Amino acid sequence: MAASGVSLYPVGRVSATHWRAPVKVIFLDIDGVMNNSETAPKLLQQGFDPVPLRCLLEILAATDAKIVVSGALGRVFEFEDLQLFFDCHGIPKDRVIGATRNTGTTRGGDISAWLAEHPGHAERYLVIDDADLDQIRPHGPRFLKTEWHIGLTPAHVRRAIRMLNA
């Protein structure tokens, strides 16, 4: 369902009812992470690509992390619809705790705003995105880069787990 102008981001709507702070957080972009250049246009019809989905499920199982959707998908859908979309892929609704909002800066600025508005909620965090590092600053040390034409792969899994469990 398309957003009706209602923010996906209000603190009260994504706070204690969805997690107990502090938690490990994955700021998850969708296009170029959970799909690739070939499957991205079919996301709404076919869902997440199976390989990135298995990788994400492995990361979640090993880290008990929660997901904050970053990027356009988090701004296109109502929060409950995002949770349902992930739930349909085997990721329980309570794992999706929010979405970044567009601050008018960079993806890194959007993530910084989420962290600032949820102080103490992220014990550790990881940004998984296909964006260039310049778009993610100042989160470079917490950044796991994927490639738009490939998405999340098994080669990323060990590093993601290590970064979240360190």
N, C-alpha and C positions, 0 to 999 in steps of 0.2 A: 504494500500500500504506500503510495507516495505521501511524503510529509505534507501536512496542512499548515505549515508555518509554525507549528508547535516545536519548541526546542527539544532536542534529544539530550540536552546537557544539564538541566537543572540539578543542583546538588541534592536536593531532597528526594528527587526521583530516582537517583542512582546511588544513594548512600547506603546506610546501614541495613536496609531491607535486602540488599543484594550481596553484601559481604561484611565480614568483620575485619577491620583494619588492624594492622597493616598486612597487605598481601603482595604477592609477586604479580606484576602486571605486564602483559604483552600489548603494546600499541601495534595493532595489526592493520596494515593496509590490505586491500583485497586484490585489486587489479595488479598483476605482476608478482603477487605473493601466493594467493589461493587459486590463481589461474594463470594463464599465460597469454601471449599475444593472439594465439589461435582460439582459445576458449573464452576469453574475456567477453566478447560480444554475446555469448550464449549463457552468461552467468545466471540470468533470471529463469531461463528455460531448463538448463541442465545442472545448475548448482556448481559447487566447488569442484575443481579438478581432483580426481582420486589420489594422485601422488601427493600434492601439497596437503590434502586433507589428512592422509595417513601420517604425514610428518608433523602436522600441528597436533593431532591427537597424541602422538608419542611425546611431544614436548609437554603438553598439558598433563599427561599421566606422570611424567618424571618430575614435574616442578610444582604441580597444583596451582599453576598461575591462573589468573583471570584475564579476560580480554576487554580492551577498550578499542573499539573500531576507529581507525583514523582514515582520513581521506573521504572521498565523495560518497561512498555507500552509507557511511554513518550519518550523512546529512540528507540523504534521499529518503530514508525510511524512518518511520516512527520507531522508538526504542523497542517496544514490544514486538514489532515485526522483525527487527534485527535479531532479537533473541529467538524468535520462532524460526527464522531462516537458519541460524546456527543449530538449533535443536533438531531440525529436520536432517542435519548432517551428522547427528550423533554427539553434538556438543551441547550439554545441558544448558538451559536458559540461565541458570545462576552463574555460569562461567562468563557470560557477557554482562559486564557491569557498567558500560557506558560507551560514549562516542565523543570524539573531540569535536569541537566547534570550529568554524572558520573564523580565525582572528584577523584575517586580511594580511597576514605576514607569510610565513612559510609553514610547512608541515611541522618543523621543529618548534615554531612559535605556537602552533595549535597544541602540541604536546606539552610545552612549558606552561601554557595557560591551564590545561587540565590538571597538571601536577600542582600548580599554585592554588587552584580552586578546590583541591582535595588534599590539603596538607596532611602528611603523615599516613596517607592511605597506601602508598606504594612503598613496600619494604625494599623491593628491588624492581627494576623494570627493564624491559627490552623493547626496542623499536625494530619491527620487521617490516621492511619497505623496499621497493625497487627504486626509490628516489635517489638522486645524487646526494652525497654527503653535505653539500652546501645547503640543501633543503632541510636537512635534519639537525644541523647545528642548533644548540650546543650539546646534542645528545650522542655525538660521535662514539664515545667509548661504550655506549649501550645500544649501538646500531648494528643490526645484522642485515646486510644488503643482499637482496635477491635481484635477479635479472628479469626484465619485463617479458622476454621471449621464453623464459623457462619456469619461473615461479619458485616456490619453496621446494627444496629437494632433500633427499636423505643426507646429503653432504652438509646441510645446514643444521641438522638436528643436534648433533653432539655439541656443537659450539653454542647453540641456543640454550641447551640444558646447562652447560657449564656456566654461561653468563648469568643465568637466573639462579642457579644454586650455589654460586661462589660465595 
